């Protein structure tokens, strides 16, 4: 899994696997899911992150495994 913060475009992107993206759907304003040919979600893009997450939080990532 890869996580990318794109400050220039004010976006956060989670890439779940490397399957080619064949379709994208905005499921909520500013939240876009990318789908593979098999219909699996392979990416999640969140737009407008500066308004959703404080800037200092974007510099610090926290991972949890259950």
Backbone as a chain_set.jsonl record, in Angstrom:
{"seq": "XXXXXXXXXXXXXXXXXXXXXXXXXXXXXXXXXXXXXXXXXXXXXXXXXXXXXXXXXXXXXXXXXX", "coords": {"N": [[0.843, -1.172, 0.0], [0.484, 2.237, -0.759], [0.825, 5.619, 0.259], [0.079, 8.885, -0.596], [0.649, 12.302, -0.295], [-0.451, 15.069, -1.866], [0.374, 18.129, -1.982], [0.201, 20.32, -3.725], [-2.124, 19.849, -5.219], [-3.885, 19.574, -3.205], [-4.64, 17.038, -2.076], [-5.097, 13.668, -0.871], [-3.948, 10.411, -1.304], [-4.582, 6.987, -1.275], [-3.172, 4.106, -2.283], [-4.095, 0.922, -2.822], [-3.446, -1.482, -4.159], [-1.531, -2.516, -7.071], [-3.048, -2.904, -9.352], [-4.367, -2.078, -12.584], [-6.257, 0.925, -12.94], [-9.545, 1.084, -13.951], [-11.911, 2.373, -13.739], [-13.387, 5.153, -12.092], [-15.1, 6.543, -9.297], [-16.903, 9.107, -7.793], [-17.862, 8.956, -4.619], [-18.722, 10.411, -2.544], [-18.815, 13.913, -1.971], [-15.717, 14.989, -2.972], [-14.474, 12.579, -2.374], [-13.072, 9.922, -3.898], [-13.255, 6.789, -5.411], [-11.168, 4.367, -6.864], [-11.39, 1.778, -9.224], [-10.578, -1.615, -10.116], [-10.45, -3.811, -13.033], [-11.752, -6.059, -12.132], [-13.576, -5.053, -10.421], [-12.753, -4.401, -7.904], [-11.829, -2.195, -5.228], [-9.072, -0.207, -5.671], [-7.833, 2.121, -5.123], [-8.046, 5.142, -3.18], [-9.008, 8.41, -3.157], [-8.843, 11.518, -1.571], [-10.027, 14.672, -1.69], [-9.323, 18.153, -1.052], [-7.944, 18.178, 1.403], [-6.672, 19.965, 3.099], [-8.641, 21.402, 4.33], [-9.799, 19.46, 5.822], [-7.991, 18.135, 7.46], [-5.704, 19.076, 9.956], [-2.689, 20.874, 9.126], [-0.311, 20.111, 10.486], [-0.865, 17.496, 11.16], [-0.745, 16.15, 8.74], [1.919, 15.767, 8.307], [2.592, 13.743, 9.923], [2.218, 10.376, 10.095], [0.258, 7.707, 11.257], [0.159, 4.341, 11.927], [-1.952, 1.57, 12.433], [-2.268, -1.739, 13.434], [-4.422, -4.382, 13.745]], "CA": [[0.0, 0.0, 0.0], [1.205, 3.505, -0.806], [0.08, 6.812, 0.643], [0.706, 10.058, -1.203], [0.057, 13.597, -0.007], [-0.176, 15.981, -2.971], [0.067, 19.452, -1.446], [-0.148, 21.232, -4.817], [-3.511, 19.595, -5.611], [-4.677, 19.469, -1.978], [-5.248, 15.713, -2.117], [-4.468, 12.526, -0.2], [-4.267, 9.235, -2.11], [-4.209, 5.665, -0.772], [-3.138, 3.097, -3.361], [-4.184, -0.352, -2.122], [-2.614, -2.424, -4.915], [-1.042, -1.953, -8.337], [-3.915, -3.243, -10.488], [-4.74, -0.9, -13.371], [-7.538, 1.56, -12.644], [-10.379, 1.117, -15.152], [-13.073, 3.219, -13.487], [-13.366, 5.93, -10.858], [-16.428, 7.029, -8.93], [-16.958, 9.993, -6.634], [-18.904, 8.374, -3.779], [-19.133, 11.518, -1.694], [-18.099, 15.083, -2.478], [-14.296, 14.998, -2.667], [-13.973, 11.228, -2.066], [-13.127, 9.192, -5.163], [-12.766, 5.415, -5.369], [-10.672, 3.82, -8.125], [-11.715, 0.361, -9.316], [-9.889, -2.471, -11.09], [-11.349, -4.493, -13.964], [-12.508, -7.045, -11.365], [-14.522, -4.356, -9.554], [-12.158, -4.201, -6.584], [-11.3, -0.86, -4.952], [-7.603, -0.246, -5.655], [-7.333, 3.421, -4.7], [-8.976, 6.059, -2.548], [-8.491, 9.78, -3.203], [-9.609, 12.476, -0.789], [-9.685, 16.026, -2.119], [-9.574, 19.208, -0.073], [-7.485, 17.706, 2.713], [-6.278, 21.082, 3.971], [-9.828, 21.77, 5.086], [-10.259, 18.302, 6.597], [-6.953, 17.665, 8.375], [-4.732, 20.131, 10.264], [-1.428, 20.72, 8.396], [0.683, 19.375, 11.28], [-1.229, 16.078, 11.144], [-0.343, 15.575, 7.459], [3.35, 15.449, 8.355], [2.768, 12.615, 10.825], [1.335, 9.257, 9.787], [0.16, 6.737, 12.338], [-0.369, 3.078, 11.43], [-2.446, 0.654, 13.453], [-2.546, -3.097, 12.978], [-5.256, -5.041, 14.753]], "C": [[0.889, 1.235, 0.0], [0.268, 4.63, -0.39], [0.821, 8.007, 0.082], [-0.078, 11.301, -0.799], [0.501, 14.53, -1.128], [-0.591, 17.378, -2.523], [-0.381, 20.418, -2.534], [-1.615, 21.085, -5.234], [-4.443, 19.393, -4.42], [-5.413, 18.132, -1.903], [-4.414, 14.687, -1.342], [-4.902, 11.284, -0.962], [-3.72, 7.974, -1.45], [-4.281, 4.704, -1.952], [-3.057, 1.735, -2.682], [-3.434, -1.473, -2.819], [-2.325, -1.823, -6.281], [-1.853, -2.363, -9.56], [-4.255, -1.976, -11.265], [-6.126, -0.378, -12.979], [-8.326, 1.648, -13.947], [-11.6, 2.02, -14.986], [-12.878, 3.94, -12.162], [-14.77, 6.447, -10.594], [-16.324, 7.92, -7.703], [-18.138, 9.54, -5.786], [-19.466, 9.371, -2.777], [-18.342, 12.716, -2.191], [-16.647, 15.066, -2.004], [-13.706, 13.661, -2.28], [-14.189, 10.36, -3.306], [-12.531, 7.805, -4.971], [-12.323, 5.018, -6.768], [-10.884, 2.314, -8.105], [-10.869, -0.343, -10.373], [-10.919, -3.071, -12.031], [-12.231, -5.523, -13.253], [-13.516, -6.39, -10.411], [-14.022, -4.119, -8.144], [-11.693, -2.755, -6.426], [-9.787, -0.983, -4.846], [-7.0, 1.092, -5.228], [-8.441, 4.272, -4.115], [-8.333, 7.444, -2.567], [-9.435, 10.687, -2.417], [-9.116, 13.865, -1.167], [-9.99, 17.023, -1.01], [-9.098, 18.863, 1.318], [-7.079, 18.833, 3.653], [-7.448, 21.562, 4.82], [-10.343, 20.652, 5.984], [-9.292, 17.904, 7.702], [-6.009, 18.825, 8.681], [-3.376, 19.832, 9.611], [-0.397, 19.914, 9.176], [0.398, 17.875, 11.32], [-0.803, 15.396, 9.846], [1.125, 15.177, 7.438], [3.624, 14.207, 9.208], [1.742, 11.538, 10.469], [1.376, 8.251, 10.925], [-0.498, 5.481, 11.794], [-0.823, 2.223, 12.601], [-2.708, -0.692, 12.795], [-3.296, -3.792, 14.1], [-5.106, -6.53, 14.643]], "O": [[1.918, 1.274, 0.675], [-0.933, 4.588, -0.659], [2.032, 8.138, 0.255], [-1.3, 11.355, -0.938], [1.697, 14.755, -1.315], [-1.75, 17.768, -2.661], [-1.254, 21.251, -2.294], [-2.272, 22.073, -5.562], [-5.624, 19.086, -4.583], [-6.625, 18.081, -1.697], [-3.201, 14.829, -1.186], [-6.088, 11.113, -1.241], [-2.539, 7.903, -1.109], [-5.344, 4.519, -2.544], [-2.056, 1.425, -2.036], [-2.845, -2.328, -2.157], [-2.82, -0.745, -6.609], [-1.396, -2.188, -10.689], [-4.415, -0.911, -10.669], [-7.044, -1.156, -12.719], [-7.847, 2.211, -14.931], [-12.245, 2.388, -15.967], [-12.28, 3.403, -11.23], [-15.527, 6.748, -11.517], [-15.729, 7.538, -6.696], [-19.29, 9.717, -6.182], [-20.555, 9.184, -2.236], [-17.28, 12.535, -2.787], [-16.371, 15.121, -0.805], [-12.539, 13.602, -1.891], [-15.321, 10.097, -3.712], [-11.433, 7.662, -4.433], [-13.016, 5.298, -7.746], [-10.6, 1.649, -7.109], [-10.495, 0.247, -11.386], [-12.121, -2.87, -11.854], [-13.33, -5.826, -13.717], [-14.224, -7.083, -9.681], [-14.782, -3.684, -7.28], [-11.214, -2.152, -7.386], [-9.274, -1.758, -4.039], [-5.795, 1.186, -4.998], [-9.608, 4.154, -4.488], [-7.233, 7.625, -2.047], [-10.655, 10.632, -2.576], [-7.943, 14.194, -0.989], [-10.818, 16.762, -0.137], [-9.75, 19.202, 2.306], [-7.136, 18.674, 4.872], [-7.246, 22.076, 5.92], [-11.226, 20.874, 6.813], [-9.702, 17.401, 8.747], [-5.554, 19.498, 7.756], [-2.959, 18.675, 9.548], [0.324, 19.11, 8.586], [1.315, 17.073, 11.494], [-0.529, 14.196, 9.842], [1.529, 14.337, 6.634], [4.738, 13.683, 9.219], [0.537, 11.776, 10.538], [2.439, 7.986, 11.486], [-1.602, 5.547, 11.254], [-0.156, 2.162, 13.635], [-3.304, -0.762, 11.72], [-2.864, -3.791, 15.252], [-5.727, -7.271, 15.405]]}, "num_chains": 1, "name": "protein.A"}
